[in-house]
Amino acid sequence: MFGYYFRLAWLSLKKTPVLSAMMALAIAVGIASCLTVLTMYSVISSNPMAHKNDQIAAIQLNTWGDEDGYYENNGIPVSLTYKDAVAIYESGVPNQTVLTMNSGVNIDSLNNIPASSEEIRMVTRDFFAMFDVPFKYGSVWNQQDDANGERVVVMSERLSEKYFPDSNPVGQMISFEGINHTVVGIVSESWNLTPSVYDLYGDPFREPPKLYIPFFNHKHREYPVWGNMSGWQDEEIRSHADFLASETVWIYAWAGFSSAENHAEFDSFLNSYVATQHQLGRFPLFQDYHLQSPEDWLKIYEVVQEDDKLLLWFSFAFLIVCLVNSVVLLLAKFSRHAPEAGVRRALGANQQSIFFQHMAESLMISCLGAALGLALAAIGLSAVRTMYHNFDVVAAVNAYTFIYAIILALVAGVISGFLPALKISQTEPARYLKAD
């Protein structure tokens, strides 16, 4: 039966190609605006670590000695001092402990590739398991290399192909500023945590790191801090050792828990640690700590801003305007075909048949509009990527784009077609015949 309705709808569209094209275009423009914004919003507002929301947590220790509190985020430092980070790592209480920060190194010339500067992420080995990082070759360094800050490195697949084309580089050497590092693993190109929950400072939609080395390389040499670094008091820092011993916060720390009991055990450890440090003269004003789930962490950094929500509402408002125009055009179109509907009613078709016939036509128009809207949305997303270089992942057609297109096509078809179809189905047959 529905196949019959859609055949009638197709014949009706062919009779009025210009009017049908105008309706499809009106719907397409509205759907395109929604798809463009919805696609970006779905990425921006997503929590890529939702499956571990109760298993991992970002660690905040309120070491700040200023009475006004920390000046950003939730009023508490989002990073730790080196001494606090080391204490948590060496406690061994959490099932997983991740210390991480962003830096940069100069890669020496290798295999006819000239020297270049690259961003590097310094991490403890649990980073890869906690954030579900897949390996193409090799694996992460071992626990001893982790604690000692050995000269080992994990590379991204893209960087590996640049320096070691057509080969598995595990076991090969790569030199950073004259210091050789052994390649132990290659991260698969498929991994791209968006937003980058492990470090949301500055750009939460950054590309994945290209290089990873053990965090405790800081024991051996100084690495520049490419990220958030702040302190609350004047300190005389003359050396790298002074910096590591200072109250400057610059290290992001995460804990992973094997069970609720493990979580409670770490809670108890932090409570005792903060109390002990306060007795030693630290934590002068705020003797507290916080364990933030990935979801809470994204809210603290306000990854989804009010402007993003407002833009989403505007896109839906624009779609509604387009649908109103479509309703007006459908009313005009269906009214012109009133005599045909009158003949069908006179021959025995009931109101439901007339209603569904015209709803089928509305759905067909909305599907054509959605297909065109999908193409327009792809163009719009491409334009966004051109304007904002860091939106390569955010402004890209993905599976959600197609799902939203299908949903919007059905919604648009029902909304735009319901009133015109209902009106024509409720008119008496005699009126149609008189019109004929």
C-alpha positions in Angstrom: 0.0 0.0 0.0 2.8 2.5 0.9 4.5 1.6 -2.3 1.4 2.7 -4.2 1.3 6.0 -2.2 4.9 6.7 -3.1 4.3 6.0 -6.8 1.5 8.5 -6.7 3.8 11.0 -4.9 6.5 10.6 -7.5 4.0 11.2 -10.3 2.7 14.3 -8.5 6.3 15.6 -8.1 7.0 15.2 -11.8 3.9 17.2 -12.7 5.2 20.2 -10.7 9.0 20.1 -10.9 9.6 23.8 -10.2 7.4 23.9 -7.1 8.7 20.6 -5.8 12.3 21.8 -6.3 11.6 24.9 -4.4 10.2 22.9 -1.4 13.1 20.5 -1.5 15.6 23.4 -1.6 13.9 25.1 1.3 14.1 22.0 3.4 17.7 21.3 2.2 18.9 24.7 3.4 17.3 24.2 6.8 18.6 20.7 7.2 22.1 21.7 6.0 22.4 24.4 8.7 21.3 21.9 11.3 23.6 19.1 10.1 26.6 21.4 10.1 26.0 22.6 13.6 24.8 19.2 15.0 27.9 17.4 13.5 30.3 19.8 15.3 28.2 19.9 18.5 28.1 16.1 18.7 32.0 16.0 18.7 32.4 19.0 21.0 29.9 17.8 23.5 31.0 14.1 23.5 32.8 12.4 26.3 35.2 9.9 24.6 35.9 8.3 28.0 32.3 7.9 29.0 32.8 4.1 29.3 35.4 4.8 32.1 33.6 7.6 33.8 33.5 5.7 37.1 36.9 4.1 36.7 39.3 7.0 36.2 39.6 10.5 37.6 41.7 13.7 37.2 43.4 14.6 40.5 43.2 18.1 41.9 45.1 19.1 45.0 44.4 22.6 46.4 47.9 23.7 47.1 47.1 27.3 46.2 48.1 29.7 49.0 46.3 32.8 47.6 43.1 33.6 49.6 41.2 34.4 46.5 41.8 30.9 45.3 42.9 29.7 41.9 42.0 32.1 39.1 40.6 29.7 36.5 38.3 26.7 35.9 36.6 25.6 39.2 38.8 27.7 41.4 41.2 24.9 42.2 44.5 24.2 40.4 44.0 21.7 37.6 47.6 20.5 37.6 50.0 19.4 40.3 53.4 20.3 41.6 56.2 17.9 40.8 56.6 16.8 44.4 52.9 16.0 44.7 52.9 14.1 41.4 55.8 12.0 42.5 54.2 11.2 45.8 51.1 10.0 44.1 53.0 8.0 41.6 55.3 6.3 44.2 52.3 5.6 46.5 51.2 2.8 44.2 47.7 3.1 45.6 45.6 3.6 42.5 45.5 0.7 40.0 46.8 3.1 37.4 48.6 6.4 37.8 49.1 8.8 34.9 51.4 11.8 35.0 51.5 13.8 31.8 52.6 17.2 30.4 53.2 18.7 27.0 56.7 19.7 25.7 58.8 19.9 22.6 62.0 18.5 21.2 64.2 18.9 18.2 64.5 15.7 16.2 67.9 15.4 14.6 68.3 14.6 10.9 67.6 11.0 10.2 67.3 8.9 6.9 67.7 12.1 4.8 64.9 13.8 6.7 66.2 17.3 7.9 66.1 18.2 11.6 62.7 19.5 12.8 60.9 20.5 16.0 58.1 18.4 17.2 55.6 18.4 20.1 56.1 15.6 22.6 54.0 14.3 25.4 55.7 13.1 28.5 53.7 10.4 30.2 53.9 7.5 32.6 53.2 4.1 31.0 49.6 3.8 32.3 48.6 6.6 30.0 48.3 4.1 27.1 46.1 1.7 28.9 44.0 4.3 30.7 43.1 6.2 27.5 42.8 3.1 25.3 45.7 3.9 23.0 46.1 1.1 20.4 49.5 0.0 19.1 50.3 -0.9 15.5 53.8 -2.2 16.4 55.5 -2.9 19.7 54.1 -1.8 23.0 54.7 0.7 25.9 58.0 0.7 27.8 58.2 -1.4 31.0 57.8 -0.3 34.6 61.5 0.0 35.3 62.0 2.3 32.3 59.0 4.3 33.4 60.3 4.9 36.9 63.9 5.6 35.8 63.0 7.8 32.8 64.9 5.7 30.3 65.6 6.9 26.8 62.8 5.1 25.0 60.1 6.6 22.8 56.7 5.7 21.4 55.9 7.3 18.0 52.7 7.9 16.1 52.1 5.9 13.0 52.3 9.0 10.8 55.7 10.1 12.2 57.0 6.6 11.9 56.1 6.5 8.2 58.0 9.8 7.8 61.3 8.7 9.4 61.1 4.9 8.8 59.1 4.4 5.6 58.0 0.9 4.7 59.5 -0.7 7.9 58.7 -1.6 11.4 60.9 0.8 13.4 60.7 -0.9 16.8 64.2 -1.3 18.1 65.6 1.5 15.8 67.1 4.7 17.2 66.0 8.3 16.9 67.9 11.2 18.3 66.5 14.2 20.1 69.1 17.0 20.4 72.0 14.6 20.3 70.4 12.0 22.7 69.5 8.7 21.2 66.2 7.1 22.1 65.1 3.5 21.3 61.7 3.2 19.6 59.6 0.6 21.5 56.2 1.1 20.0 54.1 2.7 17.3 50.6 4.1 18.1 48.0 3.3 15.5 46.7 6.2 13.4 43.2 5.3 14.3 43.5 6.7 17.8 42.3 10.2 18.2 40.7 11.2 21.5 38.4 14.1 20.8 38.1 16.2 23.0 41.6 15.4 24.4 40.4 14.6 27.9 43.9 14.0 29.2 44.9 17.6 28.5 42.1 20.2 27.7 44.3 23.3 28.2 44.3 25.6 25.3 43.0 23.4 22.5 40.8 20.4 23.5 40.6 19.4 19.8 44.3 19.0 19.2 45.8 16.3 17.1 47.1 13.2 18.9 50.7 13.4 20.1 53.3 12.3 17.7 55.9 11.4 20.3 55.8 10.0 23.8 58.6 9.5 26.3 58.7 8.5 29.9 57.6 11.3 32.2 60.6 10.9 34.6 63.1 12.0 31.9 62.6 15.2 33.9 65.1 13.6 36.4 67.9 13.8 33.8 67.3 17.1 31.9 65.0 20.1 31.6 62.2 20.0 29.1 60.2 23.1 28.3 56.6 23.2 29.5 54.2 23.6 26.6 51.0 24.2 28.5 49.6 25.5 31.8 52.2 26.5 34.3 51.4 28.8 37.3 52.4 29.5 40.9 51.0 31.5 43.8 54.2 32.7 45.5 57.5 34.3 44.6 60.2 31.6 44.6 63.8 31.9 43.7 64.3 29.3 40.9 67.9 29.1 39.6 68.0 25.6 38.4 65.9 22.7 37.1 66.1 21.1 40.6 64.7 24.3 42.1 61.9 24.2 39.6 61.0 20.6 40.4 61.0 21.5 44.2 58.9 24.6 43.7 55.1 25.2 44.3 54.6 25.7 40.6 51.8 23.5 39.2 52.3 22.1 35.7 51.6 18.3 35.7 48.3 16.7 34.9 47.6 13.6 37.0 45.0 10.9 36.6 44.2 7.9 38.7 42.5 4.6 37.5 40.7 2.3 39.9 40.2 -1.4 39.8 37.2 -1.3 42.1 35.2 0.9 44.5 37.4 -0.3 47.3 40.5 0.9 45.4 38.8 4.3 44.9 38.1 4.5 48.6 41.7 3.5 49.4 43.0 6.3 47.2 40.6 8.8 48.8 42.0 7.8 52.2 45.6 8.2 51.0 44.9 11.7 49.6 43.2 12.8 52.8 46.1 11.6 54.9 48.7 13.1 52.4 47.1 16.6 52.4 46.9 16.6 56.2 50.6 15.6 56.5 51.7 18.2 54.0 49.7 20.9 55.9 51.6 20.0 59.0 54.8 20.5 57.1 53.8 24.0 56.1 52.2 23.4 52.7 48.5 23.6 51.7 48.3 26.8 53.9 44.7 27.7 53.2 42.8 24.9 51.5 43.3 21.4 52.8 41.2 19.6 50.2 41.5 17.6 47.1 39.1 16.5 44.3 38.8 13.5 42.0 37.0 14.6 38.8 35.5 12.1 36.4 36.1 12.7 32.7 32.5 14.1 32.4 33.2 16.6 35.3 36.6 17.4 33.8 35.0 18.5 30.5 32.5 20.7 32.4 35.2 22.3 34.4 37.0 23.3 31.3 33.8 24.4 29.7 34.5 22.6 26.4 30.9 23.2 25.4 30.4 26.9 25.7 27.2 28.9 25.8 27.9 30.2 22.3 27.9 26.6 21.1 24.5 25.9 22.6 23.1 29.2 21.3 24.3 28.4 17.8 22.6 25.0 18.0 19.3 26.7 18.9 19.6 29.2 16.1 20.1 26.4 13.6 16.9 24.7 14.7 15.1 28.0 14.6 16.3 28.5 11.0 15.1 25.0 10.1 11.6 25.8 11.5 11.5 28.9 9.3 12.3 26.7 6.3 9.7 24.2 7.3 7.1 26.9 7.6 7.9 28.0 4.0 7.6 24.4 3.0 4.2 24.1 4.7 2.9 27.1 2.7 4.1 25.7 -0.6 2.6 22.3 0.1 -0.7 23.9 1.0 -0.7 25.7 -2.4 0.4 22.5 -4.2 -2.2 20.2 -2.6 -5.0 22.8 -3.1 -4.2 22.8 -6.9 -4.7 19.0 -6.9 -8.0 19.1 -5.0 -10.0 17.8 -8.0 -7.9 14.6 -8.2 -8.4 13.9 -4.5 -12.1 14.5 -5.0 -12.3 11.9 -7.7 -10.5 9.4 -5.5 -12.8 10.1 -2.6 -15.8 9.7 -4.9 -14.5 6.3 -6.1 -14.3 5.0 -2.5 -10.9 6.2 -1.1 -11.3 7.1 2.6 -9.7 10.1 4.5 -6.8 8.0 5.7 -5.8 7.0 2.2 -5.8 10.6 1.0 -3.9 11.7 4.1 -1.2 9.0 3.7 -0.9 9.7 0.0 -0.1 13.3 0.6 2.1 12.5 3.6 4.1 10.2 1.3 4.7 13.1 -1.1 5.8 15.3 1.8 8.3 12.6 3.0 9.6 12.2 -0.5 10.3 15.9 -0.8 11.9 16.0 2.6 14.2 13.0 1.7 15.3 14.8 -1.5 15.9 17.9 0.6 17.9 15.9 3.2 20.1 14.4 0.5 20.8 17.9 -0.9 21.2 19.2 2.6 23.8 16.5 3.3 25.8 17.7 0.4 25.5 21.3 1.4 26.5 20.4 5.0 29.6 18.7 3.7 30.5 21.9 1.9 29.8 23.9 5.0 32.0 21.7 7.2 34.8 21.9 4.6 34.5 25.7 4.8 34.8 25.6 8.6 37.9 23.4 8.4 39.4 25.9 6.0 38.7 28.8 8.4 39.8 27.0 11.6 42.8 24.7 11.2 42.2 23.0 14.6 38.7 21.9 13.6 39.8 19.1 11.3 38.2 16.5 13.5 35.3 18.6 14.8 34.1 19.8 11.4 34.1 16.5 9.5 31.3 14.4 8.1 30.9 11.3 10.4 28.4 8.6 11.1 26.3 10.9 13.3 25.9 13.3 10.3 24.1 10.6 8.3 22.0 9.6 11.3 21.0 13.2 11.9 20.2 13.6 8.2 17.8 10.6 8.3 16.1 11.8 11.5 15.8 15.4 10.2 14.3 14.1 6.9 11.6 12.2 8.7 10.9 15.0 11.1 10.8 17.6 8.3 8.5 15.4 6.3 6.0 14.9 9.1 6.0 18.5 10.3 5.8 20.1 6.8 3.3 17.6 5.4 1.0 17.0 8.4 -1.2 20.1 8.2 -1.5 20.2 4.3 -2.3 16.5 4.2 -4.8 16.7 7.0 -6.6 19.7 5.4 -7.0 18.0 2.0 -8.1 14.7 3.5 -10.9 16.4 5.6 -12.4 18.3 2.7 -15.8 16.8 1.5 -15.7 15.0 -1.9 -18.5 17.1 -3.2 -16.3 20.2 -2.9 -13.6 18.5 -4.9 -16.0 17.4 -7.6 -17.5 20.9 -7.7 -13.9 22.3 -8.2 -13.5 19.9 -11.1 
